[in-house]
């Protein structure tokens, strides 16, 4: 691939990736804001399946949003928010291929590892991250939030340390961000959307509501919110070599993950 072609492809993919990411993360925070802003109905006995309502104004329009406790009415047109997540991940994956697999040094200059092996390890980290995440949060450990969070954070720091032994300094943080992004898009397509479809199918079949489907989907949505800010840090960290080239880079990353988690939690729960 010629230098000019790679530069144009890099630019277009970054542009698309940022726009898709803004749409995805913006919707995530909007729905999280709505979750905590819904107000109880004045006469709940009139609408027993409605847990709250929310009035909003935007662009000269006034909107009334009601949240059903369980899907009761299946409209002809149901709007799903899913492709923003998919397009963000696909464009990010292509960007990794263009920038690191085919462009900038993926491995240190002194590395004896062939590039093709480095690429396999690079792709394997994404699969491994998803497998480990689900092994933590979709097992009994996931029902104990504090231990699961501590284990997850320690594994992030350990991953940064381990990847630093293989990849170039500049690419390590980007791989951690790619791992977060892979987990996030998998949460949407492997858990949130399937659980929503199961809820709809139960409703259409006249079955009994299963609150755990909503609980698990909500937990994944919360995790996506918390990972979004640290993920953005990994995207911009390449512009600040002091973060990734110091001897304690894994701990620096761990610190920013905690700060990002706290910021995301503040935005989600307070602002």
VENVENUR-V599606 format. One record per backbone hydrogen bond with DSSP energy under -1.0 kcal/mol. CO is the residue of the C=O (numbers start at 1). NH is the residue of the N-H. E is the energy in kcal/mol with one decimal. If there is no record, write none. Layout:
co->{CO	CO}
nh->{NH	NH}
e->{E	E}
This chain:
co->{2	3	4	5	6	7	8	9	10	11	12	13	14	15	16	17	18	19	20	21	22	23	24	25	26	27	28	29	30	31	32	34	39	43	47	49	52	53	54	56	58	61	63	65	67	82	83	84	85	86	87	88	89	90	91	92	93	94	95	96	96	97	99	106	108	114	115	116	117	118	119	120	121	123	124	125	126	127	128	129	130	131	132	133	134	139	140	141	144	145	146	147	148	149	150	151	152	153	154	155	156	157	158	159	160	162	163	163	168	171	172	173	174	175	176	177	178	179	180	181	182	183	184	185	186	187	188	191	192	193	194	195	196	197	198	199	200	201	202	203	210	211	212	213	214	215	216	217	218	219	220	221	222	223	224	227	228	229	230	231	232	233	236	237	240	241	246	248	249	250	251	252	253	254	255	256	257	258	259	260	261	262	263	264	265	266	266}
nh->{6	7	8	9	10	11	12	13	14	15	16	17	18	19	20	21	22	23	24	25	26	27	28	29	30	31	32	33	34	35	36	38	53	46	50	69	67	39	65	63	61	58	56	54	51	86	87	88	89	90	91	92	93	94	95	96	97	98	99	100	101	102	104	168	111	118	119	120	121	122	123	124	125	127	128	129	130	131	132	133	134	135	136	137	138	142	143	144	148	149	150	151	152	153	154	155	156	157	158	159	160	161	162	163	164	165	166	167	172	175	176	177	178	179	180	181	182	183	184	185	186	187	188	189	190	192	193	195	196	197	198	199	200	201	202	203	204	205	207	206	213	215	216	217	218	219	220	221	222	223	224	225	226	227	228	231	232	233	234	235	236	237	239	240	243	245	249	252	253	254	255	256	257	258	259	260	261	262	263	264	265	266	267	268	269	270	271}
e->{-2.6	-2.2	-2.4	-2.6	-2.6	-2.6	-2.7	-2.5	-2.4	-2.5	-2.6	-2.9	-2.6	-2.2	-2.7	-2.4	-2.6	-2.2	-2.4	-2.9	-2.3	-1.9	-2.1	-2.5	-2.1	-2.5	-2.1	-2.4	-2.4	-2.1	-1.2	-1.6	-2.3	-1.9	-1.8	-3.5	-2.5	-2.7	-2.9	-3.4	-1.9	-2.3	-2.7	-2.3	-2.4	-1.6	-3.1	-1.9	-2.2	-2.7	-2.3	-1.9	-2.8	-2.5	-2.0	-2.1	-1.9	-2.4	-3.0	-2.2	-1.9	-1.7	-2.6	-2.3	-1.8	-1.9	-2.4	-1.9	-2.3	-2.5	-2.7	-2.5	-1.9	-1.3	-2.9	-2.4	-1.8	-2.3	-2.7	-2.4	-2.3	-1.8	-1.5	-2.9	-1.7	-1.7	-1.3	-2.0	-2.1	-2.6	-2.5	-2.6	-2.3	-2.6	-2.5	-2.1	-1.8	-2.3	-2.6	-2.4	-2.2	-2.1	-2.9	-3.0	-1.6	-1.1	-1.4	-3.3	-1.0	-1.7	-1.8	-2.3	-2.3	-2.2	-2.2	-2.7	-2.3	-2.2	-2.6	-2.5	-2.1	-2.2	-1.6	-2.5	-3.1	-3.2	-2.7	-2.5	-2.0	-2.3	-2.4	-2.1	-2.0	-2.6	-2.5	-2.0	-2.7	-1.9	-2.8	-1.2	-1.5	-2.2	-2.7	-1.9	-2.6	-2.1	-2.1	-2.1	-2.2	-2.4	-2.4	-1.9	-2.3	-2.3	-1.2	-2.2	-2.0	-1.9	-2.0	-1.4	-1.7	-1.6	-1.8	-2.4	-2.4	-2.5	-1.3	-2.2	-2.9	-2.5	-2.5	-2.3	-2.5	-1.9	-2.4	-3.1	-2.7	-2.5	-2.5	-2.8	-2.5	-2.3	-2.6	-2.8	-3.0	-2.2	-1.9}
